[in-house]
């Protein structure tokens, strides 16, 4: 490796380390509070050292959203692709999002939900980058719903975009209840509700995991989740 | 009226006018950007004039949340109390929230959803006031669900807190899609989904408005909403 390459490689590593810290901080405190001065202090660097990597606050914010997006794709979107097409893949996306939002990836919950609220009224590249990421995420859920219909796990007349939106809105609700109301059980409750929703829609050809047990045919699926014997699902397999 | 009373009355009116402006601004730009200097400029007042009403930024923020809460109670929570107990009252709460969030009350959508994201990681009185308001709102929905079970519109074994949470999470999703993704149709789509959800749970004794028409018995209620003849519900009445 030439000295030039070594310098560039070290520069990239430093930049990645700064951005990792920036994403964690922003997930807790918000993107707006991320300043070059603040981040320099956190990293034990000089402001001018940090300026060498990001020329402006706008550039720092854009790079931070880009880093969060890459992490989100890697931790939430990509792993689900190994799951079987159909309900298993859709469910894998749902579970990965709930894990991600409950602090497994960023300490402050869902980076993009927080960033959405901060930037939805501030037109510009940062808002666009946040919105693009969320549109991509909704499209991933939609594609998974569409595939589930194609392979016969869900009825063909389901509107993928409506169901994708519903699954995502409920999940964001769990993130909200955890962060504002200190209700960490919200993730488990939403997980059960999402599962129940998919079970209600699942066709007989779906994997056994997604088929309601006989006891669950009454009108209130939520109550069934709590009251129904969990073994009855396993017995159906 | 004595001169003293007149002065106090004028003071109250000025304070209310300042807070109305503060709530509107905060609903768009966020509570954090609300400073005494900013607000003084908006109101054409001096900073010291504004300081006479609110001694500190913390006090200003608390008063702003208090004003938003009073407006929320008046515009969303109270009107529903005149609706018939049961599903009509629950539905009235849901519709009032969607109207409120879609800009009918504050220009920037739901004040409390925005404030939640801003303050969930900042312990203190402002966060507590936001969380209290949201807990009260969820309790109102829960009470309405409980009453709907009591009067025989919903099954008795429904978990009021789970259903209240679900209805609220979906509604917050519409607010999110509107503000971040510029998707103003999200309110109508969520309204249809909430209605469908309540129809799925409604018992035969519920008002006709909440009873699924015969065509809606198939597995995907979302698709039915779009495909089913809207007149069939009216014909059932």
Interface residues (C-beta under 8 A of the other chain):
Chain A: X28 X29 X30 X32 X108 X113 X114 X116 X117 X118 X119 X120 X121 X127 X130 X131 X134 X135 X155 X157 X158 X159 X162 X163 X165 X166 X168 X169 X170 X172 X173 X174 X176 X177 X179 X180 X181 X186 X189 X190 X193 X200 X201 X203 X218 X219 X220 X222 X223 X226 X227
Chain B: X28 X29 X30 X32 X108 X113 X114 X116 X117 X118 X119 X120 X121 X127 X130 X131 X134 X135 X155 X157 X158 X159 X162 X163 X165 X166 X168 X169 X170 X172 X173 X174 X176 X177 X179 X180 X181 X186 X189 X190 X193 X200 X201 X203 X218 X219 X220 X222 X223 X226 X227
